[in-house]
Amino acid sequence: MQHRTLGTQGLAASAIGYGSMGLTMAYGPGDEEAGIAAIRRAHDLGVTFFDTAELYGFGTGSNEILVGKAVKDFRDEVVLATKFGFDLSDLSQGFGALNSRPDNIRKVADNSLRYLGVDQIDVFYQHRVDPDVPIEDVAGTVKELIDAGKVKYFGLSEAGPETIRNAHAVQPVSVLQTEYSLFEREVEQLFPLLKELGIGFVPYSPLGRGIITGNAKPAGQYDATDMRNTDPRWQPGNFEKNVEAVDRLGKLATAKGITISQLALAWLLAQGDQIVPIPGTRSATRMEENAGAADVALTEADLAAIHEILPNGGFGARYAEEHAPNWV
């Protein structure tokens, strides 16, 4: 497995990481045993970057506990990333309420340390920017946690240029995490800033929430708790166009002797040497497929062919309008 450096603070990780959200939310009922097996298989394959969040357990810590349990025997060999930034005290109102007040950041850090069963969080992300709390206060609080040894590196998720720059001035940001894939390109506008400031990039949903795997079903054919039922890219009109693009990508992948998922992940790796995508899966077999993307070399002709199929990304927004992140 190749390794990459993320940011200028010393954070290093495998070229392919692992995102754990789908183990406990968003994609139907979870399977703890399968999730643990997938994480341990990832480690066997050289994956060292594992991503979780307070939100993924709806305040119960279930996702962090699962990840901590899975990596317990090799914790010192891996990077554990988790996130703060939501008010999960009243789930009857949903989990849309943001809370990046310093007291909540400290509380979440202590909870995450306990849930993960570790002495230090390797990467602590602000999950979503809280417009009611100055980012300088957020960065300052994380700096305190770093100085106290509870956190090693600071990350931001779904943040815009002003937020990134102002946070970085208080506490250097090692990584930005935002959705990025063949089907979602908006974040490319931030790449010059990340390069200027020496910040690494972690794409989440690098397989377009599964639409790029070639196994997508139309909205309405998933479990009632699956977010893809309401994802605009799965709706009539967009879904058919996206499936057609995936079919074309599949032919290109077959010609190279790889899978569509490997093609999509290799494309991400080709966009810069400080990029580490974090595909998630409950399948150890899928994990093997994803990890194999690190060994795929795309030629200029391959990249041109991909660009011809999807010059500007997929069809349909990545979130329903009311859930779309607001970059500042």
Salt bridges, closest charged atoms under 4 A:
GLU32 OE2 - LYS69 NZ 3.27
ASP44 OD2 - ARG41 NH1 3.90
ASP51 OD1 - LYS83 NZ 2.56
GLU77 OE1 - HIS43 NE2 2.69
ASP103 OD1 - ARG101 NE 3.70
ASP110 OD1 - LYS150 NZ 2.85
ASP122 OD2 - ARG75 NH2 2.96
GLU144 OE1 - ARG106 NH2 3.22
ASP147 OD2 - LYS143 NZ 3.26
GLU158 OE2 - ARG318 NH1 2.68
GLU179 OE1 - ARG209 NH2 3.13
GLU179 OE2 - ARG233 NH1 3.03
GLU179 OE1 - ARG318 NH1 3.34
GLU184 OE2 - ARG318 NE 4.00
GLU196 OE2 - ARG165 NH1 2.99
ASP226 OD2 - ARG228 NH2 2.78
ASP231 OD2 - ARG209 NH1 2.78
ASP231 OD2 - ARG233 NH2 3.21
GLU288 OE2 - ARG41 NE 2.87
GLU289 OE1 - ARG286 NH1 3.13
ASP302 OD2 - LYS256 NZ 2.85
